[in-house]
Every structure is written in structure tokens, then in C-alpha cells.
Amino acid sequence: MSETTADVTRRQIETFADRVRTIRQSLHQVVVGQDEVIDQLLICALTGSHALVVGVPGLAKTLMVKALAAAFDWKFARIQFTPDLMPADITGYELLGRSQGDDGPQMVFRPGPVFANLVLADEINRAAPKTQSALLESMAEKHVTVGGKTYPLEEPFLVAATQNPIEQEGTYPLPEAQLDRFMMEIRIGYPTPEQEQEIVMKTTSAPAVMPKAALTKEEFLQLRDLVFAVPVAENVAAFAVRICTSSRPDSPLAPQYVQDYVAWGAGPRGSQNLVMAAKARALLLGRTAPIQDDIRAVAPAVLRHRVVVNHRAVGDAVSAADIVGRLLVG
């Protein structure tokens, strides 16, 4: 007896939920609390998207990203961004070496740390724009060009960049073109007193041990393909587009406060990422398709780094997050 499409879909959803539950358990072996942050990182991972993680020092940003790579059995690389970091320190470089035959010396490519599945760009805004742009090609095209040759990056490839919101001396703000490449700006807050006590008890008795791999790369790619295959209703897609269109001050749909306070609104990639993130969230919650509430839930993280406020907003203490919040209310 043949199975119906609904039966197959239900089984896929159950398998997806079981695997994600295993990943969450693996991450919580080393990370205390931060459920929303972990879910946002999973949404970025399951859609093959990049994440910008913002938080003060000591909130386990590096540990969380490293644990995610371990849970997925990915090759992990950490790049500490500093003012003297050069593009070749990220992409790799060519040097004169010997060939295996009798052809004599020739230029040999030495891959940089960007050749990994999950790259942690630690304090990315501390590097000069020239170095930041070296990462942009990898994020956008998933390949590296050195010496006129193009080298593809292995799938999956994700960048998780961190920023410290407090210390701004000696930093270079990320250009809008690079900010737009990140699906989400994930903000990490302080733990509760109970969670902080648990952190202290865990970290002062033994060193942290990375979780064992919960999925193979092939199994992860199957989950990612399932997210891509999730259908989206036209009214949900139209809702995502309407939010992004309303954030542009020159749009007829823009409310007065957007015209007063916004210099640049979210572009089409904002609408795309809203829908993709909503699809992943729907699967995480065990549903077969996203609804408008999924768009509302992911919109703050997806849009707050894509809306650029003007000088009047700065003077009136109106942030991009405030604008996005008002757009969601209506």
C-alpha cells in the first residue's frame, strides 16, 4: 500500500524534530540557558546562512559557536580579527614550492582558515575594511580567489561573526553590504542569577568538553534541503515583503515615523531571509509551513541590522530595533 504525501511529510517533520532535539541537548551540555539564542543559531545553520552575534565579553559567544560546529561534526576555524590582520591571513596565499614531478618549482596555494565549515570571525569590526572585504567574497559566493584562481569552499559553509557592543575604540563599522550578508543579528543577554550560578559550578570544577557529533554532514544537508522544500503561502510571503517595503522611507507604504527616522530600509534580501527563517522556525515547532506569526518572531533579528536610522533618530534616541518593533505592531 502506497504512502500518501501527508504521511511522508509527517514522518519528515518528526525526524527533523528528533534530530534538532538531539542537537539542542548536545549544545546544552556546554551552554547554560540561552534557548532563544541557540534556536536563532540553529535557524541560521539550517538555512545555510551567516550570523552576526552581538554581546559583551564573557557570555560564551565563542563557546556556543564552537559547540555548534562540534554537534554538527563540522570543521571549525576561529579567526581573531585585529587591526593588523591581512586578507591573506583569511583566504590563504601562494608561495613557491616544489611540484611532485620534474617540472621544477611552482606556485602552491596554502589555504587559509576560511576553508572550514563553520568560521568564527571573532570581533570582526576590529579589522580594517580591506580585510573585512576579503571575507565578503567567501560569504557571498562561497569561494575564494587568489592569484587569479578560484577555489570553492566545502559545503556547508557558514560564518558566525561576533561583535562587542561596548568597546568601540579602534573598530571599523561593518559596511551595509556586508551586514546584509548576515541573516540575523543575534543578541546575547546576561544569564539569570540561577543560570549564572550553574555556569560557575560547571566551569570551576572541570574544563568544558565539546559535545559529540549528533549529525553527519550528509544528515545535516538533508535537514537543510527539507527547510528549502517547505512551502510558503502567498499571504505569508506578501506579509514579509510588506514589512520590508514599509521600512524604506521613499516607499508609499512607509509610515510617517519611518520617513522621519530611517535613512535606508531593508532590501529584498531582508524579505528572502524573513521567509527562510520563518520556514526553519515552523519546522522547529513541528509545523509543515510557516505562518505570519513566524515572520513576526524572526523579524527583529533579521531586520534590525538592515534598517539604518538617520541623525534625527540618533538625536531622539530612536534605534533600528524600535523602528522594526513599530512596523510589526502595524
N, C-alpha and C positions, 0 to 999 in steps of 0.2 A: 504494500500500500504506500503510495507516494505521500511525502510530507507536504503540507501547504507552506506557502511563503511565510505566513504568520508564525507557524511553528518554528521554521528556520530562524526567523528574526528574533523570536522569543529566546531561543537557545543561544543565539549570538549575544543578546543582551545579558543573559545570565552568565555566560562565560566571561564577558567583558567585566561585569561587576565582580565576579570572583577573583579575576586576575588583579583588578585595581585594588580590591580589598587586601590582597596579599602584599601588594606594593606599599600601601599605606601602613600595614603592620611592620614591614621592613623598615620604613622610614622612621616610624615611632620608636624603633629600638634605639635610635641615637638622637632623635629630635623630640623634645617635650612640648606638647601643645602645638600651636601654630597650625591648626587644622585648615583654616581658610587659605593660608599661605601655601601649604602643601597641595591643596586642591588646585590652586591657581598655577603652581609649577607643573602639576600633572596635566592640566589643560594645555599649557604651552607645549609640553613634551608630546602629548597625544595628538597634537595638530602639527607637529614639526615646526614650531615657531620659537622665536627667541624671547627671552625675558629680561627685563631690567629690574633688579632687586634693590630697593632703597631701604636703608635702615642704619641706625647708629652702630658704632662698633660694639662687639660682644654679644650680638643677637644670633649667632650661629649661621650667618648667611653662607659662609664658605662650607661649613659642615653640612648644611642642608643640601647644597648643590652636589657636593661630593657623595653624599649618601644616595641621592637620586641616581647618579651615574652607577654606583655600586648595585643598587636594586635592579637596574636595567641591564647590568653586565656590559656597560659601555666603557670605551677607552676614555679616560678623563685627563684633561690638561688644565693647569692653572697658570695664568699669565698675570703677573703683578705689574700693573700699569704705573709707570713713573715718568717724570718729565724727560729723562734721557733715553727712554725706550725707543728703539728704531723700528721701522716697518719690517726689516729683515728678521728682527727678533720674534716676530709673529708668524710671518709667512714662510720663512726659511730663506736659504741663499744658495748660490752656486759657488763652487770652488774647484780649483784644478786638482784632478785626481787621476789615477791610473785606470785604464779600462781592463776588462778581463782578457781581451785578446791582445794582438800585437799592434794595435792602432796607435799606441803611444798615449801620452797624457791627453785628457779631455775634461771639459767642464762637467761636474757632477752636482746634482741637486741634493741638498740636505734639507729635508722637510722640517718646518718649524712646529711649534706646539699647537698651531691651529689645525693640524692634521690629527684630529681626535673626534669622538662622537659628541662629547659634551665639553665645551670650552668655558672655563670660568674666567671672565675678564674682570679681575679684581680692581676696584676703584678706577674704572675706565676713564673717568673725567680728569685723571691726573696726567694723562699722556697728551702730547701735542696733537693738534688736528691732523697733521700728516700721518702720524702713527694710528690715530683713530680710523682714518680713512682706509688704512691697509686692511682693517677688519671688515670694512663695509662690503668689499667685493665678495669676501667669503660668506657673509651673511646674506647678501642679495642673490649671488649667482651660484654659491656652493662650489666654487673652485678658486684656485689661486694662480695668478700669472706672474712668473718670474723669468727674466731673461728671454722674453718673447714666447715662452712655452706655457701652456695651460695645464694645470694639474688638478684633477677632480678630487673633491673631498668625499670621504666614505659616508654612506647613509647608515643611520640617521646622523644629522649634523645640527647641533643646537648651540647657541651662545647664551650663557647666563652672565650678564654684566651686573656689577654691584656699584653702588654709589653711597657715599656718606653725606647725608643731608645737612650736617652741621658744619664741618670744616670745608670752607670754600677758597681758602688762600692757596694759590699755586695750582688751581684747577682750570680746566678748559671746558666750558659748557658744550654738550653734545649738539651738533647741528641737527636741525629739524629732519633732514633727510635720513640721518642715522637713527634718530629717535623713532621715526616712523617704521623702521625695520623691526622694532620690538613689538610683539603682540600686546604685552601687558607691562605696566609699571606696577610691580608688586611691592607693597609697603609692609614692612615688618615692624610690629609694635613690641613694647615691653611685655614680658610674661606676667601672669598674675603672681601674687606672693606664694601661693601654693605651688604653682609651676616652677617658680624660681627656686623654692626650697628643694623640689625634686631634682632640678638641674644641679644644684650644689651637691646634693647627696650622691648623684651619679658621677659627676665629673671629678670629685675629690677622693673617690675611693679606687678608681681604676681608669686607665685611658680609654677613650671611646673606640669601639670596634665597629667597623663598617658592616652594614648588613650584607648577607649573602644574596646573590643574584636571584631575583624572583622570576625573571623572564629572560629568554634568549633574545638576541637581536631580531631573529626571524619572527618570534612571537610578538614582539613589540610592533614590528612593521605590519603585522596582521591587525593589531588593535588600531593602529593609525589609519589603515585602509578602511576599517569599519567606520571610524569617525567621518572620513571623507564621504562614505557611502550613505550617511544618514540624510534622509530627505528633509527639505525645508519648505514650509508653506509660504505662499507668496505674501500673505499678510505679515508674517514674521520678518521676511526679508525687507518688505516695504517699511516696517517699523524701524529696523536698523538703519536703513537709508535715510529715513525722515529725521532720526536723531542727529546723524552726521551732517545732513544738509542744513538743519536748523542751527548747527554750531558755526556756520560760516556767515560772517557779518554782511556780506554782499548778497546773500540769498533772500528771495522773497519770503521764505519760511522763517527767517531769523527773527526771534522776538527782540524787543527793544533793548533788553539788558545785554544780549549778545552784540547788537550793533554798538552799544556804548562801551563794552569792556573787552571785546575779543579782536585781536589783530588778525589771526589766522585760525580757521577751524579745521576740523578733521577732514582728511581727504578720502578718496574711495577705498584706500587700504583699511581705513577705520571701519567702514561698513563690512568689508570682507572679513576682518578679524572679529567683529561682533558676531557675525553668523557662525564662523568656525568655532569660536569659543562657546557659543550657545549650544552648538551641536555636541561638543565634548561634555559640557555640563549636563545636558539632557541624558547622555549615556551614563554619566557618573551617578545620576539619580535614578537610573533604571527605566528611563522613558525612551521610546523609539524615535522621537522627533522633538525639536526644541519648540518652545512657546515664547510669547513676549516676555514673560517673567524671567526666562533665561537671559534674554537680551538685557533686561534691566539689571540683573545680578552681575553680569560681567562688564557692563558699560563703564563703571568708574575706573577699573584697572585698565581697560582697553583705550579709553579716550582721554584720561587726564594728562597724559604726556603728549597728546596730539593737538590739544587746544592751547593756543598761545595768546595770553592776555596782553593788553596794551598798558601804556604808562598810567592811564586813568584808573585801571583796575588795581595796579600796584599801589597807587595813592589811596584808593578806597579800601584796600585790604581785601580785594576780591580775587580768589585763586581760581585756577583752571578747574579744580575739583568742585568748587562752589558752582561754577557755570554748568558742569556736567550734571551735578545734582539737581539743579533747577530745570534742566532740559528733561530729565527723567520724570520729574513731577508733572511736567506739562506746561 
